[in-house]
Amino acid sequence: PKGDKAMTDMFGGLPRRVTIDTQIRCAEREVKMRREVYPKRIEARTMSADFARDQIEAMEAIVETLKQCKERGEIATRIAGS
């Protein structure tokens, strides 16, 4: 996609490899941020409670998937660069 190319150009060429541990920490931070920000958006009526719940649950599932893949060693060489 065009957006991906723009990001790689902005940061100097090819995207760097990101370890599975870094991906997990990033996704965990995202869950925390959503838990802090989404209630304010719900209160301001810029986001529905159902949508917020679904998005938090999706990110939590990403965290769990990454952790399970790490435990099984499934993505270390394929996508995580470990």
Phi and psi restraints in degrees (value plus and minus 20) as a CYANA .aco file:
   2 LYS   PHI     -77.5   -37.5
   2 LYS   PSI     -61.8   -21.8
   3 GLY   PHI     -79.4   -39.4
   3 GLY   PSI     -57.1   -17.1
   4 ASP   PHI     -83.2   -43.2
   4 ASP   PSI     -63.2   -23.2
   5 LYS   PHI     -84.0   -44.0
   5 LYS   PSI     -62.1   -22.1
   6 ALA   PHI     -79.8   -39.8
   6 ALA   PSI     -61.0   -21.0
   7 MET   PHI     -85.8   -45.8
   7 MET   PSI     -63.2   -23.2
   8 THR   PHI     -87.6   -47.6
   8 THR   PSI     -57.7   -17.7
   9 ASP   PHI     -84.8   -44.8
   9 ASP   PSI     -59.5   -19.5
  10 MET   PHI     -82.0   -42.0
  10 MET   PSI     -54.3   -14.3
  11 PHE   PHI    -126.6   -86.6
  11 PHE   PSI      -2.4    37.6
  12 GLY   PHI      67.7   107.7
  12 GLY   PSI      43.1    83.1
  13 GLY   PHI      74.5   114.5
  13 GLY   PSI    -163.5  -123.5
  14 LEU   PHI     -86.2   -46.2
  14 LEU   PSI     128.0   168.0
  15 PRO   PHI     -86.4   -46.4
  15 PRO   PSI     121.8   161.8
  16 ARG   PHI     -95.7   -55.7
  16 ARG   PSI     136.5   176.5
  17 ARG   PHI     -94.4   -54.4
  17 ARG   PSI     118.5   158.5
  18 VAL   PHI    -137.3   -97.3
  18 VAL   PSI     104.2   144.2
  19 THR   PHI     -86.6   -46.6
  19 THR   PSI     138.9   178.9
  20 ILE   PHI     -81.0   -41.0
  20 ILE   PSI     -58.2   -18.2
  21 ASP   PHI     -83.9   -43.9
  21 ASP   PSI     -59.9   -19.9
  22 THR   PHI     -86.9   -46.9
  22 THR   PSI     -60.6   -20.6
  23 GLN   PHI     -81.4   -41.4
  23 GLN   PSI     -62.9   -22.9
  24 ILE   PHI     -83.1   -43.1
  24 ILE   PSI     -67.7   -27.7
  25 ARG   PHI     -80.8   -40.8
  25 ARG   PSI     -60.9   -20.9
  26 CYS   PHI     -83.1   -43.1
  26 CYS   PSI     -65.9   -25.9
  27 ALA   PHI     -85.7   -45.7
  27 ALA   PSI     -57.5   -17.5
  28 GLU   PHI     -84.2   -44.2
  28 GLU   PSI     -60.5   -20.5
  29 ARG   PHI     -83.0   -43.0
  29 ARG   PSI     -58.1   -18.1
  30 GLU   PHI     -83.7   -43.7
  30 GLU   PSI     -62.0   -22.0
  31 VAL   PHI     -79.5   -39.5
  31 VAL   PSI     -67.3   -27.3
  32 LYS   PHI     -79.9   -39.9
  32 LYS   PSI     -65.0   -25.0
  33 MET   PHI     -82.1   -42.1
  33 MET   PSI     -64.0   -24.0
  34 ARG   PHI     -82.2   -42.2
  34 ARG   PSI     -60.0   -20.0
  35 ARG   PHI     -84.5   -44.5
  35 ARG   PSI     -49.3    -9.3
  36 GLU   PHI    -103.4   -63.4
  36 GLU   PSI     -59.5   -19.5
  37 VAL   PHI    -108.3   -68.3
  37 VAL   PSI     -60.8   -20.8
  38 TYR   PHI     -81.6   -41.6
  38 TYR   PSI     -58.5   -18.5
  39 PRO   PHI     -78.1   -38.1
  39 PRO   PSI     -56.0   -16.0
  40 LYS   PHI     -86.7   -46.7
  40 LYS   PSI     -57.9   -17.9
  41 ARG   PHI     -88.7   -48.7
  41 ARG   PSI     -57.5   -17.5
  42 ILE   PHI     -83.3   -43.3
  42 ILE   PSI     -66.6   -26.6
  43 GLU   PHI     -80.7   -40.7
  43 GLU   PSI     -58.4   -18.4
  44 ALA   PHI     -99.8   -59.8
  44 ALA   PSI     -22.4    17.6
  45 ARG   PHI      43.0    83.0
  45 ARG   PSI       9.3    49.3
  46 THR   PHI    -118.9   -78.9
  46 THR   PSI     -23.3    16.7
  47 MET   PHI    -171.4  -131.4
  47 MET   PSI     119.9   159.9
  48 SER   PHI    -101.8   -61.8
  48 SER   PSI     133.7   173.7
  49 ALA   PHI     -83.1   -43.1
  49 ALA   PSI     -58.5   -18.5
  50 ASP   PHI     -83.2   -43.2
  50 ASP   PSI     -64.7   -24.7
  51 PHE   PHI     -83.8   -43.8
  51 PHE   PSI     -63.6   -23.6
  52 ALA   PHI     -80.0   -40.0
  52 ALA   PSI     -66.5   -26.5
  53 ARG   PHI     -80.3   -40.3
  53 ARG   PSI     -66.2   -26.2
  54 ASP   PHI     -81.0   -41.0
  54 ASP   PSI     -61.5   -21.5
  55 GLN   PHI     -89.4   -49.4
  55 GLN   PSI     -58.9   -18.9
  56 ILE   PHI     -85.8   -45.8
  56 ILE   PSI     -65.3   -25.3
  57 GLU   PHI     -81.3   -41.3
  57 GLU   PSI     -58.3   -18.3
  58 ALA   PHI     -83.3   -43.3
  58 ALA   PSI     -64.0   -24.0
  59 MET   PHI     -87.9   -47.9
  59 MET   PSI     -57.3   -17.3
  60 GLU   PHI     -82.3   -42.3
  60 GLU   PSI     -56.9   -16.9
  61 ALA   PHI     -86.1   -46.1
  61 ALA   PSI     -57.0   -17.0
  62 ILE   PHI     -81.6   -41.6
  62 ILE   PSI     -66.0   -26.0
  63 VAL   PHI     -77.5   -37.5
  63 VAL   PSI     -68.2   -28.2
  64 GLU   PHI     -83.5   -43.5
  64 GLU   PSI     -62.2   -22.2
  65 THR   PHI     -81.7   -41.7
  65 THR   PSI     -65.6   -25.6
  66 LEU   PHI     -80.5   -40.5
  66 LEU   PSI     -62.7   -22.7
  67 LYS   PHI     -84.6   -44.6
  67 LYS   PSI     -61.9   -21.9
  68 GLN   PHI     -86.1   -46.1
  68 GLN   PSI     -61.2   -21.2
  69 CYS   PHI     -83.3   -43.3
  69 CYS   PSI     -59.9   -19.9
  70 LYS   PHI     -82.2   -42.2
  70 LYS   PSI     -66.1   -26.1
  71 GLU   PHI     -78.9   -38.9
  71 GLU   PSI     -57.1   -17.1
  72 ARG   PHI    -109.4   -69.4
  72 ARG   PSI     -25.6    14.4
  73 GLY   PHI      48.8    88.8
  73 GLY   PSI       5.4    45.4
  74 GLU   PHI     -98.3   -58.3
  74 GLU   PSI     -47.1    -7.1
  75 ILE   PHI    -137.3   -97.3
  75 ILE   PSI     -16.6    23.4
  76 ALA   PHI     -76.2   -36.2
  76 ALA   PSI     -64.0   -24.0
  77 THR   PHI    -114.6   -74.6
  77 THR   PSI     -42.7    -2.7
  78 ARG   PHI    -100.3   -60.3
  78 ARG   PSI     -70.7   -30.7
  79 ILE   PHI    -150.2  -110.2
  79 ILE   PSI     -35.0     5.0
  80 ALA   PHI    -112.5   -72.5
  80 ALA   PSI     -34.9     5.1
  81 GLY   PHI      52.5    92.5
  81 GLY   PSI      -3.0    37.0
